[in-house]
Amino acid sequence: MTPEHLPTNQYEAQLAEKVLRLQTLMAPYSSLIPEVFRSPLSHYRMRAEFRVWHDGDDLYHIIFDKQTHARIRVDSFPAASALINALMGEILSGVRETPALRKKLFQIDYLSTQSDRAVVTLLYHRALDDEWKQHALALRNALRAKGFNLHLIGRATKTKIALDQDYVDERLLVDGREMIYRQVENSFTQPNAAVNIQMLEWALNVTADAEGDLLELYCGNGNFSLALARNFRRVLATEIAKPSVAAAQYNIAANHIDNVQIIRMSAEEFTQALNGERSFNRLKGINLHEYQCNTIFVDPPRSGLDAETEKMVQGWPQILYISCNPETLCKNLETLTKTHDVKRLALFDQFPYTHHMECGVLLERK
């Protein structure tokens, strides 16, 4: 696949291969046929990162081939949102003509939303000064005059200059309700907004008859916990990254949700607190045992659940597990299916035209 061309004619075959691969991986744990959620065929990525190649008086975006490490020039990127594609040429044009913006620029990161807002980050191998800021402001203002709702950031070693703000607010229609999600530059956000909506609606569907409270680990900016709040009496969620916790707190207020509590701690720390092994000042005023959590939701990193968290989640009647790595999910299922049965299985095609796939399972205690 070249950056300028997506093999849309191969999509059905690639998706079918993923479905078969997931069924094969899951065979020791479930005979369910996956519920399949498709991606748009193009303009599905809300963020993209490119290296910048300087070639005499010219410069352009590049990516590296993962197999050959060859340098590939990228003038358009149909996998990315239409807004990112529109900005790519505009940003390079402004940088190319301005030595203060061009000097030792090595990467450009784009973060966009379905509501046509964007943050663009310019990364440098040099210190940024007032001259850089002056020209960056001029570039930002020129792009805004053209109609782009844009925020510009400069990054260098131990330096971050946000000309006004370092975030965009996404608006997603989830099962008939608009949800606002603050997305912070250089923090994790779901890359495929259309598939993210389908993931949220699937999670709402499988927990429609849930009782009591919800515990969520690895909540990020509250992507799932805020959408799922309507299905539960209360939601207790944990996240370790400070920017994500701050965004989650903003999202709680922006969505007028009053039954979600975010705690800044890792899954490992929460397990220790729940087991009474350690006390944490961050839990001051929160009685974990007041929550009647019958459901636990986990969306762990690619490495999956650690052994202690794996044991801990077995204590809940219902486990909702979203995985970006089916191999580590299956490793966890070796333990989890000793106490729980797989009741629902879904494949979310977050990354079309690649080997990667995201999946979800609902487990209930035997």
PyMOL commands that set and color helices and strands:
alter all, ss='L'
color gray80, all
select helices_A, chain A and resi 8-26+82-96+99-102+130-145+193-206+223-231+242-254+267-274+281-283+288-290+307-313+326-336
alter helices_A, ss='H'
color red, helices_A
select strands_A, chain A and resi 35-37+47-55+58-64+71-74+105-112+117-124+149-156+159-162+167-174+177-184+213-217+235-239+260-264+293-298+318-323+340-348+358-365
alter strands_A, ss='S'
color yellow, strands_A
deselect
rebuild
show_as cartoon
